[in-house]
């Protein structure tokens, strides 16, 4: 409760100690407003006590009318409403002090006076809201890591590794590695894991000489396709062989001659049958990282620890000051010239065959947040809203992807000017309200499928553009008990967020 009392004192200070006014009526008004503020203070404390008591009660109760009561008892905007009322009282006092004295004899035109008063009110409202946003920015304990700086460090490190890989593989028939693309929350500018961020990069793969990749998307009608394959096909290089003499054609030279004079084809190294194998590719990458680390002297300041991962190359680098960064390189093959890839990243399935690749929107997502960063005001709080909400998801059935989808929809619905620091509480309320409505309606649309609001800078395959919106909450529509559980968890989620706003951690 000490943190709550501190918050209340900070807010009431602006009310209890205004500049003194000269007439008796203003003094009486000030006293009444002070009494009202103290009443609101006591009410705020009472609500917090009720929240703490309810969080200790057992959750094994029937739902129906109690669910409705729970949703109504501690709405997210309760704390925001009390704060707004407190600042409203302060604003009234300031406005009163600035009213012209009717007995002073000064004559102003009514038009000029209205314009001045309107401008002052708008400025005061803006200042008050900005002060409230600044207060929460300083009051809440944010993660200490500098994501932008560490992302640059990781990109430089992985870039150095890839350049060594390209030298080592220059005359081989392994996939051709393209520059890595930072993806995931860290490269989007936020992190749900706070100080334990994982820096994920997607390394695009292209077919080597004499080979071609053919993408075989998963089940018809399933989007994004989870069970897709990358079929590897040998192509004739006889014409190229005659012109340059640099390689033997895998299709038209005897196997014995190929075995004696040329490295094996990709089908013989990283494939199972005719399909590119995720696990073989991951083991190959681990070997490359170990080999490259030894030939880069400037990496000696880092200690390399390879981490177990069957579908990616994951490792930890530790600096001399014992500060560690976890890096994960996933692999992908681009669909045409779009921002959608078939990725090695694991899906939610318990077991995924090693030749299965999933359709990934990770590059499109990071491009979306990069695009929004150029459009929003310099003091935009959209990433802080996302990060703050992600902090309270732990232990619930909600995924960070669900939350990110909600925020992406709101970023293309609410004007970008409405995401400034002064709108912090309003946008948090919008996020919670949007999520609650989606749970009640049992529908949350995938952001990139059939969505006309996707920015034009993001290149999507034609099938994505013409597809019907995909409901990410389809399981709620099919299973009423699952929806009831999700609504219960939403109440807990909202209560956690309220406590986080009050205590700051």
N, C-alpha and C positions, 0 to 999 in steps of 0.2 A: 504493500500500500504506500510505501514511502515514495516510490516513483510516481504514483498517481497524485499524491499530495504536492509533489514538486511541480508536476505539470499544471495542476490547478493554480498553484501560487504564481507561476510564471504568467499564466493567462489573466489571473485576477489583478496582477500588479498594474496592468495597463488601465484597469477600471478603478482601482482603489486610490491611485495617486495621480489623478489628472490635474492640470493646472486649475487653480482656484478661479471661480467666477465671482462677479461682484454682486449680483442681486440675490435676494433671499429665496426666490422661487427656484433658481438653478441649484442652490445648495440643498433644498428639500428634494428636488428631483434626483440629485446625485445620491442622496442617502437611500431613496427608494430603489434606485438601480443597484446600489451596493448590496442591499438586502436581497434583491432578486438574484444577484450573482452568487451570493453565499448559499441561497436555496438551491440553485443549480449545481453548485459544488457538492452539497450534501447528496443530491440526487445522483450525481455522477458516481460518487463513492458507493452509494447503495447498489447501483446497477453492477458495479464491478464486483461487490461482495456476492451478489446473486449469481454472477457468472462463475466465480470461483467455486461456490457451493455446488452449482449444477455440474461443473466439470468433474467433481468428486463422486457424484452419484453413479450408480450402476446403470449400464446402458441396456440391460436385458429387459426392456419393457415393450409392451405392444405399441404399435404406431397406428396413426389414423388421426383422431382428434389431438392426441399428444404431439404428433408430428407437426400439425398446424400450429399448436401453441408454441412449440419450440421455435418454429420459424418466425413467429411473431414476437416472442418474448425479448430476444436480444438482436434486433436487426442491426446490420452492419453500420447503418448511418446513425445509430444512437450516439456514439461518441462524437461523430462529425456534427450532429445536430447541437449537442451541448456546446461544442467549441464554437460553432457559428453563432449561437445565441450570445455567448460571452463576448465574442468580438463585435457582435451587433450592438451590445450595450456600450462598449468602448467607442464605437463609431458614432453612436447617438450623442455621446458627450462631446466628442470632437466637433460634430456638426453644430451643436448648440453653442459652443464657444465661438464658432466662426460666423454665427448669424449677426447681421448688422443690427446695432442698437436702434430700436424704433424711436427712441427719445433723443437721439443725437442730432437730429435735424438735417442729416445728409439726404440729399435727393439723388436717387439713381433711376434711370429708366428701367422699367420692368423687364424689358427684353434683355438688357445687359446683365441685370441681376440674375435672371434665370440661366443665362449662358454661363456665367461665372460659377453659380452654385452647382449646375450640372457637371461642369468640368471638374470642380473640386470633389464632388461625390464620386465621379468615376475614378479619379486619381486615388482617393482614399480607399475605395473598394479594392482597387488593384493593389495598393500598398498593403492593405490588411491581409488579403488573400496570399500575397507573396510572402509576407511575414510568417503566416501560418505554414506555408510550404517550406520556408527556410527553417522554421522551428523543427519540423519533422525530419528534415534532411540532417540536422545536427543531432536530434534526439535519438534517432534510430541508429543502432550499431550496424554499420554496413561492413561487408567483407573488406579486408585490408589490401587484397592483391590488386595490382595494376594490370588489368586484363590487356589493355591496348599494348603496353610495353612488352609484356610477356608473350603476346601473340607475335610481335615482331621478332623477338628472340627465337621463338620456335620456328617461324617461317624461314629465318636465315639459316638456322641449324639444319632443317630438313632440306632446304635448297642446296646447301653444301653437300649433304649426303647424296642427293639425287644427281648432282654433277659428277660425283665419283662413280656412282652406279653407271651413268651413261658411258664413261670411259671404260669401265670394266666390261660392259656389255656391247661395245661398239661393233664387234664382228660376230656376235652370237645371233641366235634366233629366239631369244626370249622377248617378251613384250617390250615395246618401246615406251619408256616412262616419260610422261609429260609433267610440266611444272605443277606442284601440289596446290590445291585449293583449300584454304581454311574453311571448315564447316563446323556446325554445332554451336552450342550456346556461347562458348568462350569467344569465338570469332564473330558472333552476332552482337557481342557487347554486354552479355550478362552471363551468370553462371548459377545454376541451381545448387551446386555443391560448394558454393562459397569459396573457402580457402583450399578446397581439394579439386579444383577445376581440371578437367581432362582436355588437352589441346588436340583436337581431332582434325586431320587433314585428309582429303581425298586425292589420291594419285591416279589420274586418268591413264589408262592403258590403251595403246594402239597396237594393231597387229604388226609383227615383224615382216621383213622381206619374205616373199614367197608364201604368205599366209593371209587369210581374210577372216574377220570376225562377223558372225551372223547372229543377231539377237533374236532369240525365240522367247517371246513374252509368255507369261503363265496362262492360267485358266482363262478362257474366253470370257470377256465381260468383267473380269476382276481387275480393278484399278484402285490404287497402284498395284501392279502385278508383283506378287511376292515370290512365286515359284517360277522364276525365269532361268533360262540357260544361255550360255555364250558358246555357240558352236564354232569350232575352228576348222577351217577348210584350207587345204593346200591349193595354191594357184600356180599356173605355169609361168616360169620365168625364162623360157628358152630364148625369147627375143632379147631380153635384158642380158642374158648370159653371152649371147653372141656379140652384143654391143660393148659390154664392159668387161666380160670375162671374170666377174667378181664372185659368182656363185653358180652352183650346179642346180639344175631344176629338180626339185624333189619328186615331181611327177614323171619325168622322162629320162632319168638316169638310173642305172641299176643300183640296187640297195647296197651291194658290196662296194661299189665305187663311192657312193655317198658316205658310207661308214668310214672309209679310209681317208677321204679328202675333205670332209665337211662336218661341222658340228651337227648334232641331231636336231630334228625339227621340233617345234613347240609341242606337237602331238606326242612326242616321246618324252617330254620333260615335265610339263605342268598340266597335262590333260589326263582325264580319265575317259577312255574311249575317244570320242570326238569333241568332248566338252571341256572347257577350261575349269580347272579344279581350284576352289577357293582355298582349301587347306594346304595344298601343295604350293600355291602362290604365296601364302602366308609364311610357310617355312622357308621358302626361297628368299623372301624379303628379310627375315631374321638373319639369314646367313650373309646377305649383302650388308646389313647394318654393321654386323661384327667386323666384316672385312674392311669396310670404308672407315670405321672408327680408328683403325690402326694407321691409316695413311693420311689422316688429317691432324697435324700437330696442334692446331689451335683448340681442338676438342679435348686435349689432355686436361684442361681445367675442369671438365665435367667427368663424373663417374657414371658409367653406363650400367644399367641393370635391365636386362631383358625380362619382360613380364609375360606370363602365359596367356596366349590368345590364339585360338584356332582359326579365326576368320579375319585377322588383321595383324599388323606388326605393332606391338605395344611395348614401350620401354619407358624407363624413368631415368632422367638425368639429374645428378646431384652436383651442385656447385661446391666450391671450397667452403662457403659459409653454411653448408648443410641444407640449403634451401633446395627443394626438389620440384621438378616439373614432370608431369606424366604426359607423354606424347603417344598418340595412336594414329597410325597410318592405315587407312582403309583403301581399297582399290575399286576402281569403277571403269565402266566402258560407256561412253557417251551415246545417247540416242540421237542420231543425226547431228544437227547443230544446236540442239536444245540444251536447256539447263537441267534435264532429267538424265540420270545415270542408272545403269544396272550396277549395284553396289555389293561389296562383300559383307557389309555390315549385317550383323545377326538380326533376325526378326524375332517376334514374340513366340514363335513356334518352339516347342520343347526340343525337337530334333529337326535340323535342316540338313538335307543331303549336301555333300561337299561340292556338287556341281550346280547347286541352286544359288542364284543371285536374285536380289530383291530390287524392285524399282524404287529409286530414292529421289526425294525432292530436296535433299540437304543443300545442294548448290543453289537451287531456286530460293530456298529460305534465307540463306545468308545474303543473296543478292537483294532480296526484299528488304531486309533490315538495313543494308547498305544504302539502298534507294531512299528509305524513309529517313535515314540519318541526314541526308542532304536536303530534305524537305522540311523537317520539323525545326522549331526555334532552337537557338543555342542552349537554352535552359530546359529542354524537353525532359520530362520525367517518364517517358514510356518504358525505357529499359529498367528504371528503378521500380516502377510499378510491377513489371514482369518478375524482376528478381525478388521483390518483397513477397509477392504471392507464392512464388516457387518455394520460398523458405518454409512455408506452413504446410506444404504438401506431404512431408515425410510421414509415413505411417498410414496414409489414406490410399484409397483406390484410384485417385486421380493422378494422371501422368503429367509430366511437364509439357509433353507434346499437346495434350488437351488444352492446357493453360495458354501455351504459345499460340495455338489456333484461335482461341478466343481473342487474344490481344491483336493478332493479325487482322481479324475481321473488324475489330473496333478501330484500328489504325486507318482502315480504308473507309470507315463510316463516319467517324468524328473528325471534323476539320483539324488539320495538323496544328493549328494555332491553339487548340484546346488541350494540348498535352504539356503545357508549361508547368513550372513548379507550382504556380498558384492554383492549378487545377488538380493537384495531387490527390486529395481526398475524393473529389468528384470522380476521377478516373478509376480509383480503386473501387468505388461504389459501382461504377458502370461494369467493371470486370466481374464483380461478384453477382450483380444483377443479371448480366448476360449469361453467366454460367448457370445460375438458378433457373432461368427461363428455358435454357437448353435441356436441363435435367427434367423439368416439368413437361416439356413438349417432346422429350425423348429424341431430340434431334440436334446434332452439331455437324454442320457441313464441312467437309474437307476444303481447305482454303484454295487449292490449285485446280480442283476439278469442276468444270462448268461454272466458274466464278468470273463474271464480267469485270469485277473490280481489281483483278490482278494487274499490276502495272505493266505497261507495254514493254518495258525494258527486260522483263523476264520472258525468256523464250520457252514456250511449251510445245510439246508435240501436238499435232492436230487432234489426236484422240482425247487429249486432256481438255482442249478448248471446247469440243463438241459433246463431251460426256455430261451425263446428268450428275447433279451434286451427290457426292457420296456421304452418307450419314455415318459419322464416327460413333454415334450412340445407338447403333442398330440393336446392340445386345440389350439395351434398356427396353426397347419396344417389344422385344421377344420374350423378356423375362421380367415380369412385374416385381418379384422380390429383389432383383438386382437394382431396379430403379429405386425402390424404397430404401435399400442400403445406401445408394448413392446420395439420396436426399438427406439421410442421417449424417453421412460424412460431410456433406456440404455445410450443415449447421456447425459441426465441429471446426471445419475449415474457416468459416466466417468468425467464429469465436476466437480461434487462434490468431487470426489477423487483427482482431480488435485488441487482444492482449499485447500483440507485438507493437501496435501503435501506442498503447499506453505505457508499456514498460521500456520499449526501445530495443528489446532483444527477445 
